[in-house]
Amino acid sequence: MKSLLSISSHVVHGYVGNRAITFPLQYKGWDVDAINTTNYSNHPGYGSLQGSASTPDAIRDVLQGLHRVLDLNSYDLILTGYTPNADVLSVVKDEVVQVLQKHDGKIPRWIVDPVLGDNGKMYVSEKVIPVYKEILSTGLVSLITPNQFEFEILSDTKISDWQSCESAVTAFAERYKVGNIVISSVEIDHQLCCVGYMDGKMFSEPIHKIDCNFNGCGDLFTGLIANSYYDNGYKITPGSIAAVLQTLYNILQLSYDFEFEKSGQVPKVVKDIKVVAAKRYL
């Protein structure tokens, strides 16, 4: 059975972080173990939340506890997503690197979703940026799934056209030895696309945009990409990205229609994507 360790945020209500990743992958046949970097009542899109972020010691304890009961190299994939601060991210980095530097037997592939922010706004402290660069510098990351804002921060390059995009992606791959790159959304010439890179080649697939913001969309996208990456022999292809984008569009459209029917108004924000109700699209 294919297995994955997902290290990301947790909310009691809503579908972001591990809540947006776990069910879709379980539905697709994955055995998912989840480590929660937060324990919040809901995501910040509601305007308020209660709960707490996990401490570095708590994350280290959980990971070391896992070490005692199973071989972490037994996972097919390790996915790291939202971490609340640089100290927690450093612990995640140290523990995962220890697993991946094992030189005998099975070695999981490391998928990094560097959750920093979007639309020009940081969600987390800027102190996590150098830690993400340290993670990338290990050469152990197999796939990275930033959005355009996050990629521009990590690559220190502004994407303004297709030429600058290709130059930045190629330089990034060569610098960090990342074989697979997926930028979830890039807007060039008023066209929204998903950009992929594999084996020295960049490609793009158009995104059918819905005029609405969806909380948790990026986390769900990374989960779907992880499944596709595994199913395609640890490769990202134009066809696999197109299939993921279609699945994501179907789920978001259902969520949008549900919100419209419930409120009777055209929604500008969908706080909770309908992951379970849209399971037929998985």
C-alpha contacts under 8 A as a table, 3 or more apart, distances in Angstrom:
res1	aa1	res2	aa2	distance
1	M	29	G	7.57
1	M	30	W	6.89
1	M	31	D	6.92
2	K	29	G	7.25
2	K	30	W	5.31
2	K	31	D	6.22
2	K	75	Y	7.62
2	K	76	D	6.30
3	S	30	W	5.48
3	S	31	D	4.59
3	S	32	V	5.88
3	S	33	D	7.84
3	S	74	S	7.85
3	S	75	Y	5.15
3	S	76	D	5.43
3	S	77	L	6.75
4	L	30	W	6.98
4	L	31	D	6.34
4	L	32	V	5.02
4	L	33	D	6.26
4	L	75	Y	5.42
4	L	76	D	5.86
4	L	77	L	4.78
4	L	78	I	5.70
4	L	79	L	7.26
5	L	32	V	6.00
5	L	33	D	4.84
5	L	34	A	5.84
5	L	35	I	7.58
5	L	75	Y	6.69
5	L	77	L	6.45
5	L	78	I	4.80
5	L	79	L	6.11
6	S	18	N	6.94
6	S	32	V	7.09
6	S	33	D	6.21
6	S	34	A	4.80
6	S	35	I	6.21
6	S	78	I	6.05
6	S	79	L	4.74
6	S	80	T	5.95
6	S	81	G	7.62
7	I	18	N	7.44
7	I	34	A	5.92
7	I	35	I	4.76
7	I	36	N	6.10
7	I	37	T	6.83
7	I	78	I	7.86
7	I	79	L	6.15
7	I	80	T	4.76
7	I	81	G	6.01
7	I	82	Y	7.62
8	S	17	G	5.46
8	S	18	N	5.57
8	S	34	A	7.56
8	S	35	I	6.49
8	S	36	N	5.42
8	S	37	T	5.43
8	S	38	T	7.65
8	S	80	T	6.05
8	S	81	G	4.63
8	S	82	Y	4.78
8	S	83	T	6.32
9	S	16	V	7.45
9	S	17	G	4.72
9	S	18	N	5.81
9	S	36	N	5.11
9	S	37	T	4.78
9	S	38	T	4.84
9	S	39	N	7.15
9	S	81	G	7.41
9	S	82	Y	5.58
9	S	83	T	6.80
10	H	16	V	7.24
10	H	17	G	5.87
10	H	18	N	5.67
10	H	19	R	6.31
10	H	36	N	5.41
10	H	37	T	6.83
10	H	38	T	5.31
10	H	39	N	5.24
10	H	40	Y	6.42
11	V	14	G	6.56
11	V	15	Y	7.50
11	V	16	V	7.12
11	V	17	G	7.74
11	V	19	R	7.03
11	V	38	T	7.39
11	V	39	N	5.77
11	V	40	Y	4.71
11	V	41	S	5.42
11	V	42	N	4.90
11	V	43	H	6.38
12	V	39	N	7.43
12	V	40	Y	6.37
12	V	41	S	4.99
12	V	42	N	5.88
13	H	41	S	6.17
13	H	42	N	5.07
13	H	43	H	7.86
14	G	19	R	7.34
14	G	42	N	6.23
14	G	43	H	7.15
14	G	271	K	7.47
14	G	272	D	5.20
14	G	273	I	7.63
15	Y	18	N	7.87
15	Y	19	R	4.92
15	Y	20	A	4.63
15	Y	215	N	7.63
15	Y	216	G	5.86
15	Y	272	D	5.82
15	Y	273	I	6.37
15	Y	274	K	7.96
15	Y	275	V	7.33
16	V	19	R	5.39
16	V	20	A	4.80
16	V	21	I	7.75
16	V	43	H	7.20
16	V	215	N	6.78
16	V	216	G	4.15
16	V	217	C	7.63
16	V	219	D	6.23
16	V	220	L	7.60
17	G	20	A	5.48
17	G	21	I	6.45
17	G	81	G	7.15
17	G	82	Y	6.80
17	G	216	G	6.80
17	G	219	D	5.59
17	G	220	L	7.94
18	N	21	I	4.88
18	N	22	T	5.64
18	N	34	A	6.72
18	N	36	N	7.23
18	N	219	D	7.77
19	R	22	T	5.76
19	R	23	F	7.04
20	A	23	F	6.84
20	A	24	P	7.29
20	A	216	G	6.47
20	A	219	D	6.01
20	A	220	L	5.15
20	A	223	G	7.78
20	A	275	V	7.15
21	I	24	P	5.97
21	I	25	L	6.41
21	I	219	D	6.35
21	I	220	L	5.52
21	I	222	T	7.74
21	I	223	G	5.08
21	I	224	L	7.96
22	T	25	L	5.44
22	T	26	Q	6.06
22	T	32	V	6.28
22	T	34	A	7.59
22	T	223	G	7.92
23	F	26	Q	5.00
23	F	27	Y	5.98
23	F	275	V	7.78
23	F	276	V	7.59
24	P	27	Y	5.08
24	P	28	K	6.32
24	P	220	L	7.93
24	P	223	G	7.44
24	P	224	L	7.55
24	P	275	V	7.33
24	P	279	K	7.49
24	P	282	L	6.80
25	L	28	K	4.92
25	L	29	G	6.41
25	L	30	W	5.30
25	L	31	D	7.85
25	L	32	V	7.23
25	L	223	G	6.83
25	L	224	L	7.44
25	L	227	N	7.08
26	Q	29	G	5.06
26	Q	30	W	4.64
26	Q	31	D	6.17
26	Q	32	V	6.55
27	Y	30	W	7.19
27	Y	279	K	7.77
27	Y	282	L	7.38
28	K	227	N	7.98
28	K	282	L	7.13
35	I	59	I	7.75
35	I	62	V	7.66
36	N	39	N	6.86
36	N	54	S	7.45
37	T	53	A	6.18
37	T	54	S	5.06
37	T	55	T	7.95
37	T	59	I	7.16
37	T	82	Y	7.26
37	T	83	T	5.80
37	T	84	P	6.92
37	T	88	V	7.85
38	T	51	G	7.92
38	T	52	S	6.03
38	T	53	A	4.12
38	T	54	S	5.14
38	T	83	T	7.81
38	T	84	P	7.31
39	N	51	G	5.69
39	N	52	S	5.52
39	N	53	A	6.09
39	N	54	S	7.20
40	Y	43	H	7.04
40	Y	49	L	6.59
40	Y	50	Q	5.64
40	Y	51	G	4.33
40	Y	52	S	5.97
40	Y	53	A	7.53
41	S	49	L	5.84
41	S	50	Q	5.42
41	S	51	G	5.98
42	N	46	Y	7.34
42	N	49	L	5.79
42	N	50	Q	7.52
43	H	46	Y	6.44
43	H	49	L	6.69
44	P	47	G	5.57
44	P	48	S	5.96
44	P	49	L	6.21
45	G	48	S	7.66
45	G	215	N	7.12
45	G	271	K	6.54
46	Y	49	L	7.37
46	Y	271	K	7.30
53	A	84	P	6.45
54	S	58	A	6.21
54	S	59	I	6.70
54	S	84	P	7.88
54	S	88	V	7.73
55	T	58	A	5.15
55	T	59	I	6.42
55	T	88	V	6.52
56	P	59	I	5.27
56	P	60	R	6.13
56	P	87	D	6.00
56	P	88	V	4.53
56	P	91	V	6.24
57	D	60	R	5.04
57	D	61	D	6.01
58	A	61	D	5.10
58	A	62	V	6.29
59	I	62	V	5.23
59	I	63	L	6.23
59	I	88	V	7.13
59	I	91	V	7.27
59	I	92	V	7.52
60	R	63	L	5.21
60	R	64	Q	6.01
60	R	91	V	6.34
60	R	92	V	7.59
60	R	95	E	7.62
61	D	64	Q	5.16
61	D	65	G	5.90
62	V	65	G	4.97
62	V	66	L	6.23
63	L	66	L	5.08
63	L	67	H	6.38
63	L	95	E	7.24
64	Q	67	H	4.91
64	Q	68	R	6.59
65	G	68	R	5.27
65	G	69	V	6.87
66	L	69	V	5.40
66	L	70	L	6.02
66	L	71	D	7.88
66	L	72	L	7.39
67	H	70	L	5.55
67	H	71	D	6.05
67	H	72	L	6.36
68	R	71	D	7.85
70	L	74	S	7.79
71	D	74	S	5.54
72	L	75	Y	5.97
72	L	99	V	6.55
73	N	76	D	7.71
73	N	99	V	6.36
73	N	100	L	7.46
73	N	105	G	7.89
73	N	106	K	5.84
73	N	107	I	5.43
73	N	108	P	5.88
74	S	106	K	6.69
74	S	107	I	7.64
74	S	108	P	7.27
75	Y	78	I	6.86
75	Y	107	I	7.93
75	Y	108	P	5.66
76	D	107	I	7.59
76	D	108	P	4.78
76	D	109	R	6.43
77	L	108	P	5.02
77	L	109	R	4.87
77	L	110	W	5.98
77	L	111	I	7.14
78	I	108	P	6.41
78	I	109	R	6.21
78	I	110	W	4.95
78	I	111	I	6.14
79	L	110	W	6.02
79	L	111	I	4.71
79	L	112	V	5.90
79	L	113	D	7.51
80	T	110	W	7.84
80	T	111	I	6.43
80	T	112	V	5.09
80	T	113	D	6.07
80	T	114	P	7.86
81	G	112	V	6.39
81	G	113	D	4.85
81	G	114	P	6.21
81	G	115	V	6.19
81	G	219	D	7.74
82	Y	113	D	7.53
82	Y	114	P	7.17
82	Y	115	V	5.31
83	T	86	A	7.71
83	T	88	V	6.40
83	T	89	L	5.85
83	T	115	V	7.61
84	P	88	V	6.91
84	P	89	L	7.76
84	P	124	V	6.53
85	N	88	V	5.67
85	N	89	L	6.37
85	N	124	V	6.79
85	N	125	S	6.40
85	N	127	K	7.39
85	N	128	V	6.23
86	A	89	L	4.98
86	A	90	S	6.00
86	A	125	S	7.61
86	A	127	K	5.71
86	A	128	V	4.46
86	A	131	V	6.63
87	D	90	S	5.14
87	D	91	V	6.50
88	V	91	V	5.20
88	V	92	V	6.35
89	L	92	V	5.02
89	L	93	K	6.08
89	L	128	V	7.15
89	L	131	V	7.01
90	S	93	K	4.98
90	S	94	D	6.16
90	S	131	V	6.48
91	V	94	D	5.18
91	V	95	E	6.15
92	V	95	E	5.33
92	V	96	V	5.99
93	K	96	V	5.38
93	K	97	V	5.93
93	K	135	I	6.28
94	D	97	V	5.30
94	D	98	Q	6.24
95	E	98	Q	5.20
95	E	99	V	6.62
96	V	99	V	5.13
96	V	100	L	6.28
97	V	100	L	5.06
97	V	101	Q	5.96
97	V	138	T	7.92
97	V	140	L	7.53
98	Q	101	Q	5.43
98	Q	102	K	7.00
99	V	102	K	5.86
99	V	107	I	7.77
100	L	103	H	8.00
100	L	107	I	5.92
100	L	108	P	6.79
100	L	140	L	7.13
102	K	105	G	7.87
102	K	107	I	7.25
104	D	107	I	7.95
109	R	141	V	7.27
109	R	142	S	5.81
110	W	140	L	6.90
110	W	141	V	5.07
110	W	142	S	5.35
110	W	143	L	6.65
111	I	141	V	6.29
111	I	142	S	6.00
111	I	143	L	4.78
111	I	144	I	5.73
111	I	145	T	7.73
111	I	226	A	7.39
112	V	141	V	6.92
112	V	143	L	6.37
112	V	144	I	4.81
112	V	145	T	6.45
113	D	144	I	5.80
113	D	145	T	4.94
113	D	146	P	5.82
113	D	222	T	7.02
114	P	132	Y	7.04
114	P	144	I	7.51
114	P	145	T	7.09
114	P	146	P	5.81
114	P	150	E	7.03
115	V	123	Y	7.81
115	V	146	P	7.20
115	V	150	E	7.28
116	L	122	M	5.62
116	L	123	Y	5.61
116	L	124	V	5.81
116	L	129	I	7.90
116	L	150	E	5.97
117	G	120	G	7.21
117	G	121	K	5.47
117	G	122	M	4.23
117	G	123	Y	4.64
117	G	124	V	7.11
117	G	149	F	6.99
117	G	150	E	6.56
118	D	121	K	5.45
118	D	122	M	6.67
118	D	123	Y	7.74
118	D	147	N	7.14
118	D	148	Q	7.76
118	D	149	F	5.54
118	D	150	E	7.03
119	N	149	F	6.47
120	G	149	F	6.24
122	M	125	S	7.27
122	M	126	E	7.60
124	V	128	V	7.50
125	S	128	V	6.13
126	E	129	I	5.61
127	K	130	P	6.48
127	K	131	V	7.40
128	V	131	V	5.16
128	V	132	Y	6.27
129	I	132	Y	5.21
129	I	133	K	6.39
129	I	153	I	7.94
129	I	154	L	7.14
130	P	133	K	4.93
130	P	134	E	6.18
131	V	134	E	4.90
131	V	135	I	6.24
132	Y	135	I	4.94
132	Y	136	L	6.24
132	Y	154	L	7.85
133	K	136	L	5.02
133	K	137	S	6.02
133	K	154	L	6.90
134	E	137	S	4.95
134	E	138	T	6.56
135	I	138	T	5.54
135	I	139	G	7.81
135	I	140	L	7.84
135	I	141	V	7.53
136	L	139	G	5.95
136	L	140	L	7.19
136	L	141	V	6.23
136	L	176	Y	5.63
136	L	178	V	7.76
137	S	140	L	7.93
137	S	176	Y	5.49
138	T	141	V	7.46
138	T	176	Y	7.75
139	G	176	Y	5.88
139	G	177	K	5.49
139	G	178	V	6.84
140	L	178	V	7.83
141	V	144	I	7.16
141	V	177	K	7.93
141	V	178	V	5.95
142	S	178	V	5.62
142	S	179	G	5.88
142	S	180	N	6.18
143	L	178	V	6.42
143	L	179	G	6.67
143	L	180	N	4.71
143	L	181	I	5.60
143	L	182	V	7.53
144	I	178	V	7.60
144	I	180	N	6.77
144	I	181	I	5.18
144	I	182	V	6.24
145	T	181	I	6.32
145	T	182	V	4.86
145	T	183	I	5.56
145	T	184	S	6.39
145	T	222	T	6.54
146	P	149	F	7.78
146	P	150	E	5.43
146	P	151	F	5.56
146	P	182	V	6.89
146	P	183	I	5.18
146	P	184	S	6.23
147	N	150	E	5.33
147	N	151	F	6.08
147	N	183	I	5.11
147	N	184	S	4.94
147	N	185	S	5.55
147	N	186	V	7.23
148	Q	151	F	5.10
148	Q	152	E	6.07
148	Q	159	I	7.96
148	Q	183	I	6.21
148	Q	184	S	7.24
148	Q	185	S	6.02
148	Q	186	V	5.39
149	F	152	E	5.28
149	F	153	I	6.41
150	E	153	I	5.17
150	E	154	L	6.27
151	F	154	L	5.16
151	F	155	S	5.84
151	F	183	I	7.22
152	E	155	S	5.20
152	E	156	D	5.55
152	E	157	T	5.07
152	E	158	K	5.51
152	E	159	I	6.96
153	I	156	D	5.17
153	I	157	T	7.05
155	S	168	A	6.90
155	S	172	F	6.18
157	T	168	A	6.44
158	K	164	S	7.59
159	I	162	W	7.76
159	I	164	S	5.52
159	I	165	C	5.25
159	I	168	A	7.66
160	S	164	S	6.23
160	S	165	C	7.19
160	S	188	I	6.72
161	D	164	S	5.48
161	D	165	C	6.19
161	D	188	I	5.76
161	D	189	D	7.37
162	W	165	C	4.92
162	W	166	E	6.10
162	W	188	I	7.13
163	Q	166	E	5.30
163	Q	167	S	6.17
164	S	167	S	5.11
164	S	168	A	5.98
165	C	168	A	5.21
165	C	169	V	6.10
166	E	169	V	5.20
166	E	170	T	6.01
166	E	202	M	6.65
167	S	170	T	5.29
167	S	171	A	6.07
168	A	171	A	5.22
168	A	172	F	5.98
169	V	172	F	5.07
169	V	173	A	6.16
169	V	181	I	7.93
169	V	197	Y	7.50
169	V	202	M	7.69
170	T	173	A	5.22
170	T	174	E	6.24
170	T	200	G	7.05
170	T	202	M	7.85
171	A	174	E	5.18
171	A	175	R	5.99
172	F	175	R	5.15
172	F	176	Y	6.10
172	F	177	K	7.95
172	F	178	V	7.85
173	A	176	Y	5.47
173	A	177	K	5.28
173	A	178	V	5.00
173	A	179	G	6.62
173	A	180	N	7.95
173	A	181	I	7.69
174	E	177	K	5.22
174	E	178	V	7.27
178	V	181	I	6.99
179	G	197	Y	7.63
179	G	198	M	5.79
179	G	199	D	6.38
180	N	196	G	7.45
180	N	197	Y	5.55
180	N	198	M	4.89
180	N	199	D	7.57
180	N	235	K	7.12
180	N	236	I	6.45
181	I	195	V	7.94
181	I	196	G	5.59
181	I	197	Y	4.95
181	I	198	M	6.82
182	V	194	C	7.15
182	V	195	V	5.67
182	V	196	G	4.48
182	V	197	Y	6.47
183	I	186	V	6.87
183	I	194	C	5.86
183	I	195	V	5.07
183	I	196	G	6.42
184	S	193	C	7.79
184	S	194	C	5.02
184	S	195	V	6.71
184	S	218	G	7.55
184	S	221	F	7.68
185	S	192	L	6.32
185	S	193	C	5.43
185	S	194	C	4.70
185	S	195	V	6.99
185	S	207	I	7.81
186	V	192	L	5.60
186	V	193	C	5.23
186	V	194	C	6.07
186	V	195	V	6.93
187	E	190	H	6.01
187	E	191	Q	5.41
187	E	192	L	4.45
187	E	193	C	6.34
188	I	191	Q	5.38
188	I	192	L	6.66
188	I	193	C	7.92
191	Q	206	P	7.57
192	L	206	P	6.20
192	L	207	I	5.56
192	L	208	H	7.84
192	L	209	K	7.31
193	C	204	S	6.20
193	C	205	E	5.47
193	C	206	P	4.32
193	C	207	I	5.02
194	C	204	S	5.51
194	C	205	E	5.27
194	C	206	P	6.31
194	C	207	I	6.55
194	C	241	I	7.84
195	V	202	M	7.12
195	V	203	F	5.86
195	V	204	S	4.35
195	V	205	E	6.57
196	G	202	M	5.67
196	G	203	F	5.28
196	G	204	S	5.90
196	G	236	I	7.07
196	G	237	T	7.42
196	G	238	P	7.34
196	G	241	I	7.77
197	Y	200	G	6.80
197	Y	201	K	5.51
197	Y	202	M	4.32
197	Y	203	F	6.30
197	Y	236	I	7.29
198	M	201	K	5.48
198	M	202	M	6.69
198	M	235	K	7.20
198	M	236	I	6.26
198	M	237	T	7.44
203	F	238	P	6.79
204	S	238	P	7.03
205	E	238	P	6.78
205	E	241	I	7.19
205	E	242	A	6.29
207	I	245	L	6.94
208	H	249	Y	7.16
210	I	253	Q	7.49
211	D	268	K	7.15
212	C	256	Y	7.96
212	C	267	P	6.68
212	C	268	K	4.65
212	C	269	V	5.45
212	C	270	V	7.22
213	N	268	K	6.19
213	N	269	V	4.62
213	N	270	V	6.18
214	F	217	C	5.64
214	F	252	L	7.56
214	F	269	V	5.89
214	F	270	V	4.87
214	F	271	K	6.17
214	F	272	D	7.32
214	F	273	I	6.80
215	N	218	G	7.96
215	N	269	V	7.77
215	N	270	V	6.44
215	N	271	K	5.21
215	N	272	D	6.29
215	N	273	I	7.04
216	G	219	D	5.35
216	G	220	L	6.30
216	G	272	D	7.48
216	G	273	I	7.13
217	C	220	L	5.26
217	C	221	F	6.09
217	C	273	I	7.62
218	G	221	F	4.99
218	G	222	T	6.25
219	D	222	T	5.20
219	D	223	G	6.34
220	L	223	G	5.11
220	L	224	L	6.25
220	L	248	L	7.84
221	F	224	L	5.18
221	F	225	I	6.08
221	F	244	V	7.52
221	F	248	L	6.82
222	T	225	I	4.97
222	T	226	A	6.03
223	G	226	A	5.10
223	G	227	N	6.48
224	L	227	N	5.24
224	L	228	S	6.28
224	L	244	V	6.26
225	I	228	S	4.99
225	I	229	Y	5.89
225	I	241	I	7.37
225	I	244	V	6.57
226	A	229	Y	5.08
226	A	230	Y	6.30
227	N	230	Y	5.29
227	N	231	D	6.16
228	S	231	D	5.06
228	S	232	N	6.04
228	S	236	I	7.70
228	S	240	S	6.26
228	S	241	I	7.94
228	S	244	V	7.46
229	Y	232	N	5.34
229	Y	233	G	6.66
229	Y	234	Y	4.85
229	Y	235	K	5.31
229	Y	236	I	5.75
229	Y	240	S	7.85
230	Y	233	G	5.45
230	Y	234	Y	4.86
230	Y	235	K	7.32
231	D	234	Y	7.07
232	N	235	K	5.46
232	N	236	I	7.19
232	N	240	S	7.69
236	I	240	S	6.48
236	I	241	I	7.09
237	T	240	S	5.21
237	T	241	I	6.28
238	P	241	I	5.26
238	P	242	A	6.09
239	G	242	A	5.08
239	G	243	A	6.23
240	S	243	A	5.16
240	S	244	V	6.32
241	I	244	V	5.09
241	I	245	L	6.12
242	A	245	L	5.11
242	A	246	Q	6.24
243	A	246	Q	5.16
243	A	247	T	6.31
244	V	247	T	5.11
244	V	248	L	6.09
245	L	248	L	5.04
245	L	249	Y	5.98
246	Q	249	Y	5.04
246	Q	250	N	6.22
247	T	250	N	5.23
247	T	251	I	6.39
247	T	281	Y	6.00
247	T	282	L	6.65
248	L	251	I	5.20
248	L	252	L	6.12
249	Y	252	L	5.13
249	Y	253	Q	5.90
250	N	253	Q	5.17
250	N	254	L	6.19
250	N	278	A	7.87
250	N	281	Y	6.68
251	I	254	L	5.26
251	I	255	S	6.24
251	I	273	I	7.50
251	I	274	K	6.95
251	I	275	V	6.93
251	I	278	A	5.54
251	I	281	Y	6.81
252	L	255	S	4.95
252	L	256	Y	6.02
252	L	273	I	6.59
252	L	274	K	7.70
253	Q	256	Y	4.94
253	Q	257	D	6.09
254	L	257	D	5.14
254	L	258	F	6.10
254	L	274	K	7.30
254	L	278	A	6.85
255	S	258	F	5.11
255	S	259	E	6.25
255	S	270	V	7.23
255	S	272	D	7.80
255	S	273	I	5.35
255	S	274	K	5.26
256	Y	259	E	5.21
256	Y	260	F	6.21
256	Y	267	P	7.05
256	Y	270	V	6.69
257	D	260	F	5.03
257	D	261	E	6.13
258	F	261	E	5.23
258	F	262	K	6.13
259	E	262	K	5.12
259	E	263	S	6.14
259	E	264	G	7.99
259	E	267	P	6.61
259	E	270	V	6.95
260	F	263	S	5.44
260	F	264	G	5.29
260	F	265	Q	5.51
260	F	266	V	5.57
260	F	267	P	6.07
261	E	264	G	5.32
261	E	265	Q	7.71
267	P	270	V	6.77
270	V	273	I	6.51
274	K	277	A	5.33
274	K	278	A	5.95
275	V	278	A	5.34
275	V	279	K	6.36
276	V	279	K	5.18
277	A	280	R	7.85
278	A	281	Y	5.83
278	A	282	L	7.46
279	K	282	L	5.26
